[in-house]
Amino acid sequence: MKIVFLDSETVPKNIPVPAWVEQWENLTLAPGDSAVEALNEADIAITNKVKITRQDLEKLPQLKFVCVAASGYDCVDIEACRDHEVAVSNSPDYSTNSVAESVISAIYALRRQLIPYSEASYDRWSKSSFFCMHIAPILDVTGATIGIVGKGDIGKRVGQLAAAVGMKVIFAERKGAGTVRSGYTSFEDTLRESDILSLHCPAAPGSINLIGARELSLMKEGACLINTARGTLVDAEAVLASLNEGRLGGAALDVLESEPPSEEHPLLCNRHPRLIITPHVAWASTSSIDSLIGRVLENLDGFYRSEPVNLV
């Protein structure tokens, strides 16, 4: 049996090859590359972000199983896989703590102005007449309100950690919902009440630019936006405009709408002092990577034993 890992460099550790595998190939395809040629003899495909489309499947009659090395599986046409009798498993719950801790880290970095003060210490502190410098307002985290959009495992874990450091936690109802469920706050009121807004919902056609110019205008002046979910949830141009206007107090984005982004991406080109961008690594603590590898092996072995797990 042949397995091809299409974008193996997205997992920075080698996955141990199961004894029953006859051939294993680690490739370095990018998200926009075609998977057809790489999979033309494969029985099993592993992908993190490389797309597997209906058109691909029509040319790959021997493909039997797709293992997504991530919790999100929007890179795979699930309906087409069902039509072609190709099983698909994802890798859930491996990065919950890593992403949640990244969010809390970003909250402290933004509220406490860690990056501006760190940069100032290199080129301005030695020239100061005083023992300290005051270049930007430092805000407490305790007592701040965090609005969380998405109440899955990661969203709930962010809420637990935020509450543990004294934050008020509210969960947003779905945008446009006619009623507000118990335990939720309306989407618009969440925007108005939050000092920090953190996104934890999946990519979907209805969630593109979930946070755009209108939503940013409803947020508190000086509020911060954090996105560790999917880049398409946020209108990048609107975020930059709000930062430049001084309305948005800061933003921490671990994801962008296109990855890798172009060198001309407006957020990368402007290097705004109140903007933190990281290259989609909120999930990637050492323990999370180990857990992900465990999920992938569990999925592969389950399929081999005709006892598939984590099917989507």
HELIX and SHEET records of a PDB file:
HELIX    1   1 SER A    8  THR A   10  5                                   3    
HELIX    2   2 GLU A   37  LEU A   39  5                                   3    
HELIX    3   3 ARG A   54  GLU A   58  1                                   5    
HELIX    4   4 ILE A   78  ASP A   83  1                                   6    
HELIX    5   5 THR A   96  ARG A  111  1                                  16    
HELIX    6   6 LEU A  114  ASP A  123  1                                  10    
HELIX    7   7 TRP A  125  LYS A  127  5                                   3    
HELIX    8   8 ASP A  153  ALA A  164  1                                  12    
HELIX    9   9 PHE A  187  GLU A  193  1                                   7    
HELIX   10  10 PRO A  205  SER A  207  5                                   3    
HELIX   11  11 ALA A  213  LEU A  218  1                                   6    
HELIX   12  12 GLY A  231  LEU A  233  5                                   3    
HELIX   13  13 ALA A  236  GLU A  245  1                                  10    
HELIX   14  14 PRO A  266  ASN A  270  1                                   5    
HELIX   15  15 THR A  286  TYR A  304  1                                  19    
SHEET    1   A 5 GLN A  23  ASN A  26  0                                        
SHEET    2   A 5 LYS A   2  PHE A   5  1                                        
SHEET    3   A 5 ILE A  44  THR A  47  1                                        
SHEET    4   A 5 PHE A  65  VAL A  68  1                                        
SHEET    5   A 5 ALA A  87  SER A  89  1                                        
SHEET    1   B 6 LYS A 168  PHE A 171  0                                        
SHEET    2   B 6 THR A 145  VAL A 149  1                                        
SHEET    3   B 6 ILE A 196  LEU A 199  1                                        
SHEET    4   B 6 CYS A 224  ASN A 227  1                                        
SHEET    5   B 6 GLY A 250  LEU A 253  1                                        
SHEET    6   B 6 LEU A 275  ILE A 277  1                                        
END                                                                             
